[in-house]
Protein backbone atom coordinates (compact mmCIF):
# COMPACT_ATOMS: atom_id res chain seq x y z
CA UNK A 1 0.00 0.00 0.00
CA UNK A 2 1.39 3.42 -0.92
CA UNK A 3 1.87 6.04 1.77
CA UNK A 4 -0.91 8.09 0.16
CA UNK A 5 -3.32 5.17 0.49
CA UNK A 6 -2.12 4.51 4.00
CA UNK A 7 -2.69 8.10 5.13
CA UNK A 8 -6.09 8.12 3.42
CA UNK A 9 -7.04 4.91 5.24
CA UNK A 10 -6.14 6.50 8.57
CA UNK A 11 -8.42 9.47 7.87
CA UNK A 12 -11.41 7.19 7.30
CA UNK A 13 -11.73 5.94 10.88
CA UNK A 14 -15.15 5.64 12.41
CA UNK A 15 -14.95 7.75 15.50
CA UNK A 16 -17.22 6.96 18.37
CA UNK A 17 -18.56 9.96 20.22
CA UNK A 18 -18.75 8.88 23.83
CA UNK A 19 -22.00 9.96 25.39
CA UNK A 20 -22.03 11.90 28.61
CA UNK A 21 -23.97 9.35 30.63
CA UNK A 22 -25.99 10.38 33.64
CA UNK A 23 -25.63 6.85 35.06
CA UNK A 24 -29.32 6.74 35.92
CA UNK A 25 -29.33 9.57 38.45
CA UNK A 26 -32.13 11.34 36.54
CA UNK A 27 -30.41 14.72 36.62
CA UNK A 28 -29.18 16.91 33.78
CA UNK A 29 -29.14 15.04 30.49
CA UNK A 30 -31.61 12.35 31.53
CA UNK A 31 -33.60 11.12 28.55
CA UNK A 32 -31.00 12.19 25.99
CA UNK A 33 -30.22 10.06 22.97
CA UNK A 34 -26.80 8.45 22.88
CA UNK A 35 -24.84 8.92 19.66
CA UNK A 36 -22.15 6.59 20.94
CA UNK A 37 -22.38 4.14 18.03
CA UNK A 38 -23.13 6.57 15.21
CA UNK A 39 -20.78 8.01 12.61
CA UNK A 40 -21.37 10.42 9.75
CA UNK A 41 -20.16 9.70 6.25
CA UNK A 42 -20.06 12.28 3.48
CA UNK A 43 -20.84 10.89 0.04
CA UNK A 44 -19.58 13.21 -2.68
CA UNK A 45 -20.78 11.95 -6.08
CA UNK A 46 -19.13 14.98 -7.73
CA UNK A 47 -15.66 13.74 -6.72
CA UNK A 48 -16.53 10.01 -6.70
CA UNK A 49 -15.70 9.54 -3.02
CA UNK A 50 -17.12 8.77 0.39
CA UNK A 51 -15.39 9.48 3.69
CA UNK A 52 -16.00 9.79 7.42
CA UNK A 53 -16.44 13.35 8.66
CA UNK A 54 -17.45 13.33 12.31
CA UNK A 55 -17.87 17.13 12.24
CA UNK A 56 -21.17 16.50 10.40
CA UNK A 57 -22.56 15.25 13.71
CA UNK A 58 -22.54 18.92 14.74
CA UNK A 59 -23.32 20.38 11.28
CA UNK A 60 -19.69 21.43 10.84
CA UNK A 61 -18.42 19.12 8.09
CA UNK A 62 -16.20 20.57 5.38
CA UNK A 63 -19.08 20.68 2.90
CA UNK A 64 -21.35 22.45 5.42
CA UNK A 65 -18.99 25.28 6.31
CA UNK A 66 -18.83 28.83 4.97
CA UNK A 67 -22.32 28.91 3.43
CA UNK A 68 -25.68 30.32 4.44
CA UNK A 69 -28.31 27.62 4.87
CA UNK A 70 -31.63 28.06 3.10
CA UNK A 71 -34.75 25.91 3.51
CA UNK A 72 -35.76 26.22 -0.17
CA UNK A 73 -33.92 23.90 -2.57
CA UNK A 74 -34.97 26.15 -5.50
CA UNK A 75 -32.85 29.03 -4.15
CA UNK A 76 -29.71 26.91 -4.48
CA UNK A 77 -29.93 26.28 -8.22
CA UNK A 78 -26.76 24.77 -9.63
CA UNK A 79 -25.70 23.53 -6.21
CA UNK A 80 -23.61 20.37 -5.94
CA UNK A 81 -25.27 17.32 -4.41
CA UNK A 82 -23.79 15.72 -1.30
CA UNK A 83 -25.18 13.17 1.12
CA UNK A 84 -24.58 13.00 4.84
CA UNK A 85 -25.15 9.39 5.75
CA UNK A 86 -25.83 8.53 9.37
CA UNK A 87 -24.37 5.07 10.09
CA UNK A 88 -25.07 3.23 13.34
CA UNK A 89 -23.08 0.16 14.36
CA UNK A 90 -24.65 -2.48 16.60
CA UNK A 91 -23.94 -6.10 17.56
CA UNK A 92 -25.88 -9.24 16.71
CA UNK A 93 -25.12 -12.91 17.24
CA UNK A 94 -22.39 -12.73 14.54
CA UNK A 95 -20.71 -9.61 15.94
CA UNK A 96 -20.75 -5.92 15.00
CA UNK A 97 -22.60 -4.82 11.87
CA UNK A 98 -23.94 -1.74 10.10
CA UNK A 99 -27.34 -1.63 11.76
CA UNK A 100 -28.78 1.71 10.67
CA UNK A 101 -27.92 3.66 7.53
CA UNK A 102 -29.83 6.77 6.49
CA UNK A 103 -28.80 9.32 3.85
CA UNK A 104 -29.73 13.00 4.02
CA UNK A 105 -29.37 15.33 1.05
CA UNK A 106 -27.56 18.63 1.01
CA UNK A 107 -27.01 20.97 -1.95
CA UNK A 108 -24.16 23.46 -1.88
CA UNK A 109 -23.56 26.33 -4.29
CA UNK A 110 -20.16 27.79 -3.40
CA UNK A 111 -20.44 30.57 -6.01
CA UNK A 112 -23.35 32.20 -4.21
CA UNK A 113 -22.34 30.85 -0.76
CA UNK A 114 -25.76 29.28 -0.24
CA UNK A 115 -26.76 25.75 0.62
CA UNK A 116 -29.93 23.72 1.17
CA UNK A 117 -30.72 21.07 3.72
CA UNK A 118 -33.83 20.03 5.55
CA UNK A 119 -32.95 19.99 9.25
CA UNK A 120 -36.13 18.05 9.96
CA UNK A 121 -35.04 15.34 7.50
CA UNK A 122 -31.53 15.17 8.98
CA UNK A 123 -32.87 14.79 12.52
CA UNK A 124 -35.42 12.18 11.39
CA UNK A 125 -32.76 10.21 9.53
CA UNK A 126 -30.37 10.30 12.49
CA UNK A 127 -33.13 8.94 14.70
CA UNK A 128 -34.09 6.25 12.16
CA UNK A 129 -30.44 5.19 11.83
CA UNK A 130 -30.17 4.87 15.61
CA UNK A 131 -33.25 2.61 15.51
CA UNK A 132 -31.66 0.35 12.87
CA UNK A 133 -33.52 1.52 9.77
CA UNK A 134 -32.04 1.52 6.26
CA UNK A 135 -33.10 4.67 4.37
CA UNK A 136 -31.19 5.01 1.12
CA UNK A 137 -33.81 4.37 -1.56
CA UNK A 138 -34.05 8.11 -2.33
CA UNK A 139 -30.31 8.36 -3.06
CA UNK A 140 -29.10 8.25 -6.67
CA UNK A 141 -27.53 4.96 -7.82
CA UNK A 142 -24.01 6.40 -8.13
CA UNK A 143 -24.07 7.72 -4.56
CA UNK A 144 -25.45 4.43 -3.23
CA UNK A 145 -22.63 2.55 -4.96
CA UNK A 146 -20.01 4.92 -3.50
CA UNK A 147 -21.50 4.40 -0.03
CA UNK A 148 -21.72 0.62 -0.44
CA UNK A 149 -18.12 0.39 -1.68
CA UNK A 150 -16.92 2.53 1.23
CA UNK A 151 -18.74 0.49 3.90
CA UNK A 152 -17.67 -2.81 2.31
CA UNK A 153 -13.99 -1.77 2.06
CA UNK A 154 -13.77 0.02 5.39
CA UNK A 155 -14.76 -2.90 7.61
CA UNK A 156 -15.54 -6.02 5.57
CA UNK A 157 -16.57 -7.95 8.71
CA UNK A 158 -19.25 -5.35 9.55
CA UNK A 159 -20.51 -5.52 5.97
CA UNK A 160 -20.63 -9.34 6.08
CA UNK A 161 -22.68 -9.26 9.29
CA UNK A 162 -25.12 -6.64 7.96
CA UNK A 163 -28.66 -7.34 6.86
CA UNK A 164 -29.57 -8.52 3.41
CA UNK A 165 -31.67 -5.36 3.06
CA UNK A 166 -28.58 -3.14 3.41
CA UNK A 167 -26.39 -5.16 1.07
CA UNK A 168 -29.19 -5.34 -1.52
CA UNK A 169 -29.92 -1.59 -1.43
CA UNK A 170 -26.26 -0.65 -1.69
CA UNK A 171 -25.52 -3.17 -4.48
C-alpha positions as CSV (number, residue, x, y, z in Angstrom):
1,X,0.0,0.0,0.0
2,X,1.4,3.4,-0.9
3,X,1.9,6.0,1.8
4,X,-0.9,8.1,0.2
5,X,-3.3,5.2,0.5
6,X,-2.1,4.5,4.0
7,X,-2.7,8.1,5.1
8,X,-6.1,8.1,3.4
9,X,-7.0,4.9,5.2
10,X,-6.1,6.5,8.6
11,X,-8.4,9.5,7.9
12,X,-11.4,7.2,7.3
13,X,-11.7,5.9,10.9
14,X,-15.1,5.6,12.4
15,X,-14.9,7.7,15.5
16,X,-17.2,7.0,18.4
17,X,-18.6,10.0,20.2
18,X,-18.7,8.9,23.8
19,X,-22.0,10.0,25.4
20,X,-22.0,11.9,28.6
21,X,-24.0,9.4,30.6
22,X,-26.0,10.4,33.6
23,X,-25.6,6.9,35.1
24,X,-29.3,6.7,35.9
25,X,-29.3,9.6,38.4
26,X,-32.1,11.3,36.5
27,X,-30.4,14.7,36.6
28,X,-29.2,16.9,33.8
29,X,-29.1,15.0,30.5
30,X,-31.6,12.4,31.5
31,X,-33.6,11.1,28.6
32,X,-31.0,12.2,26.0
33,X,-30.2,10.1,23.0
34,X,-26.8,8.4,22.9
35,X,-24.8,8.9,19.7
36,X,-22.2,6.6,20.9
37,X,-22.4,4.1,18.0
38,X,-23.1,6.6,15.2
39,X,-20.8,8.0,12.6
40,X,-21.4,10.4,9.7
41,X,-20.2,9.7,6.2
42,X,-20.1,12.3,3.5
43,X,-20.8,10.9,0.0
44,X,-19.6,13.2,-2.7
45,X,-20.8,11.9,-6.1
46,X,-19.1,15.0,-7.7
47,X,-15.7,13.7,-6.7
48,X,-16.5,10.0,-6.7
49,X,-15.7,9.5,-3.0
50,X,-17.1,8.8,0.4
51,X,-15.4,9.5,3.7
52,X,-16.0,9.8,7.4
53,X,-16.4,13.4,8.7
54,X,-17.5,13.3,12.3
55,X,-17.9,17.1,12.2
56,X,-21.2,16.5,10.4
57,X,-22.6,15.2,13.7
58,X,-22.5,18.9,14.7
59,X,-23.3,20.4,11.3
60,X,-19.7,21.4,10.8
61,X,-18.4,19.1,8.1
62,X,-16.2,20.6,5.4
63,X,-19.1,20.7,2.9
64,X,-21.4,22.5,5.4
65,X,-19.0,25.3,6.3
66,X,-18.8,28.8,5.0
67,X,-22.3,28.9,3.4
68,X,-25.7,30.3,4.4
69,X,-28.3,27.6,4.9
70,X,-31.6,28.1,3.1
71,X,-34.7,25.9,3.5
72,X,-35.8,26.2,-0.2
73,X,-33.9,23.9,-2.6
74,X,-35.0,26.2,-5.5
75,X,-32.9,29.0,-4.1
76,X,-29.7,26.9,-4.5
77,X,-29.9,26.3,-8.2
78,X,-26.8,24.8,-9.6
79,X,-25.7,23.5,-6.2
80,X,-23.6,20.4,-5.9
81,X,-25.3,17.3,-4.4
82,X,-23.8,15.7,-1.3
83,X,-25.2,13.2,1.1
84,X,-24.6,13.0,4.8
85,X,-25.2,9.4,5.7
86,X,-25.8,8.5,9.4
87,X,-24.4,5.1,10.1
88,X,-25.1,3.2,13.3
89,X,-23.1,0.2,14.4
90,X,-24.6,-2.5,16.6
91,X,-23.9,-6.1,17.6
92,X,-25.9,-9.2,16.7
93,X,-25.1,-12.9,17.2
94,X,-22.4,-12.7,14.5
95,X,-20.7,-9.6,15.9
96,X,-20.7,-5.9,15.0
97,X,-22.6,-4.8,11.9
98,X,-23.9,-1.7,10.1
99,X,-27.3,-1.6,11.8
100,X,-28.8,1.7,10.7
101,X,-27.9,3.7,7.5
102,X,-29.8,6.8,6.5
103,X,-28.8,9.3,3.9
104,X,-29.7,13.0,4.0
105,X,-29.4,15.3,1.1
106,X,-27.6,18.6,1.0
107,X,-27.0,21.0,-2.0
108,X,-24.2,23.5,-1.9
109,X,-23.6,26.3,-4.3
110,X,-20.2,27.8,-3.4
111,X,-20.4,30.6,-6.0
112,X,-23.4,32.2,-4.2
113,X,-22.3,30.8,-0.8
114,X,-25.8,29.3,-0.2
115,X,-26.8,25.7,0.6
116,X,-29.9,23.7,1.2
117,X,-30.7,21.1,3.7
118,X,-33.8,20.0,5.6
119,X,-33.0,20.0,9.2
120,X,-36.1,18.0,10.0
121,X,-35.0,15.3,7.5
122,X,-31.5,15.2,9.0
123,X,-32.9,14.8,12.5
124,X,-35.4,12.2,11.4
125,X,-32.8,10.2,9.5
126,X,-30.4,10.3,12.5
127,X,-33.1,8.9,14.7
128,X,-34.1,6.2,12.2
129,X,-30.4,5.2,11.8
130,X,-30.2,4.9,15.6
131,X,-33.2,2.6,15.5
132,X,-31.7,0.3,12.9
133,X,-33.5,1.5,9.8
134,X,-32.0,1.5,6.3
135,X,-33.1,4.7,4.4
136,X,-31.2,5.0,1.1
137,X,-33.8,4.4,-1.6
138,X,-34.1,8.1,-2.3
139,X,-30.3,8.4,-3.1
140,X,-29.1,8.3,-6.7
141,X,-27.5,5.0,-7.8
142,X,-24.0,6.4,-8.1
143,X,-24.1,7.7,-4.6
144,X,-25.4,4.4,-3.2
145,X,-22.6,2.5,-5.0
146,X,-20.0,4.9,-3.5
147,X,-21.5,4.4,0.0
148,X,-21.7,0.6,-0.4
149,X,-18.1,0.4,-1.7
150,X,-16.9,2.5,1.2
151,X,-18.7,0.5,3.9
152,X,-17.7,-2.8,2.3
153,X,-14.0,-1.8,2.1
154,X,-13.8,0.0,5.4
155,X,-14.8,-2.9,7.6
156,X,-15.5,-6.0,5.6
157,X,-16.6,-7.9,8.7
158,X,-19.2,-5.4,9.5
159,X,-20.5,-5.5,6.0
160,X,-20.6,-9.3,6.1
161,X,-22.7,-9.3,9.3
162,X,-25.1,-6.6,8.0
163,X,-28.7,-7.3,6.9
164,X,-29.6,-8.5,3.4
165,X,-31.7,-5.4,3.1
166,X,-28.6,-3.1,3.4
167,X,-26.4,-5.2,1.1
168,X,-29.2,-5.3,-1.5
169,X,-29.9,-1.6,-1.4
170,X,-26.3,-0.6,-1.7
171,X,-25.5,-3.2,-4.5
